[in-house]
Amino acid sequence: MTANENTHHYHLTADVDAPVATVWQAWTNDKQYEAWSRSVPGSVAQDVQPGGKWQASVALPDGQEFPITGTYLNVVENERLDMTMDVPGSEPEVMHLELTDLGEGRTRVALSQTCATQEGHDQAKQGSQMLLDWCAEYVTGS
């Protein structure tokens, strides 16, 4: 079995009516990210540079907090973030954020990740779709 046969990949996109720089700031500014990502207030910290760390905690429906941390691997301003996602109880996985300028103040936001298990894939894909939706709502003011 090759490595590709034992992995589960997803790639999601959303086209938003906001300039690339606005979307970039929504992802890389602590206060903005906290405002739209449903993170626990005060839990977001990002050092957006290769080797920099990031952290955020998500409030679960039962009131518990779910901490997520990671490291930025590659940062290309207004274009790309590659970062590890270190979830408690799981091996770190890499998530990719790509921003494409569509012109006329529009941006394509793409999230992709390869997961080791189908369960991890399903959870990560669902979470990433929520992030895309919430970010689009935030940057468009809807």
N, C-alpha and C positions, 0 to 999 in steps of 0.2 A: 504494500500500500504506500503510495506517495504522500507527501505532506499535504498536497492539494486535495487528496481524496478524504483526508481526515479533518478538513476545516470547513467552516460555514461562513460565507461572505455575504454582506449586503452592501448596497449602494443606493442611497436615497437622495433625491434632489427636490428643491423647491425654488421657483422663480418668485422673487419679491420685488415690490415697487419701492425700492430704496437703493441709494447709491452704495457701491462697494465699501467706501470709507465708513458709512453709517453702520453697515452690517459688521464690519471688522471691529468697530468700537463696541458694538453690542456683545461680541464674543470675548473681547480682550480687556475691557474696562470692568474692574471688580463690581462697582455699583450698578452698572448697566446689566451685567450678566446676572447679578443677584436679583435685579428687578424683574427680569423676564423668565428666568430658568426655574423659578419656584424653589430656589435654594433657601435654606434657613438663614434669616438675617444675621449678618456678621460672619458667616462661615466661608465666604468666598475670598480667596487670596490667589493672585496669579502673578508670576514672574515670567512674563511672555518673552522668552529668549531661549535659544537652544541650551538645554541643560537646566533651565529654570523649572521650578516646581509650581504646581497649582493644587488647589483643594476647594471642595465645596461639600456641603451636607444637604441632603434632600430630606424633607419632612415626609414621612410615610403616613398613610391614612390612619394608622393606629397611634400616631403621635410620636413614634420613635424617629430618631434621626439616623440616616444612612450616609456615612461619610465616604466620599470618593476623592482619591488623590491621584497625582500623576506627575509626569515629567514631559516638558516640551522637547521633542526631538529635532524638529525642523520648523522654523518660523520664517515665512516670507510675507512681509507686511502687505495687507490688503489682498493677499492671494491664497495663502496656505498655512495651516497649522497641522502638524503631525504630533500627536501626544499619546503617552501611555495612559491607560485607564486602570488604576490599581483599586480593584474592588475587594473588600475583605472576603477571604475565603476562596479567591480565584487567582489564577495566574494573570499577571499584567497583560493587557492586550493593547494594540495600537489603533487609535481612531484618527481618521484623516478628515479635515475640514478644508474644502476648496471653494473659493469665491471666484466667480467669473463675471466680468462686467458685460452686461448684455446691451449697454448703451441706453440712452434716454432715461438715466436714473434707475435702471433695473439691474438686479443681481441674481445670478443663479448660485444657490447655496447647495453644496453637495457634502454629504456625510457618508463615510464608508468605514467598514471594520471587518476584520476576519476573526472569527471566534473559534475556539477549540471544540465546543459542543453545540448541539442543536438548541438545547435549552438556553445557553448563553447567547447564542445568535438571536433567538426569539426575543429574549429580554432586552438585549442591546438594540435591536432593530426597533422595538416598540418605544424604548426610551429615546432613541435618536429621532424617530418620527415626531414625538412630542416636542423635543427641542426645536426641530425645524418649524413646527406649527407655532410654538410660543415665540420664537425669535421673529418670525414673519409678522405676527400680531404686534409685537413690540415696535419693530422698526417702521411699520406702516401706520401705527397708531390706531389699529382697528381692534 
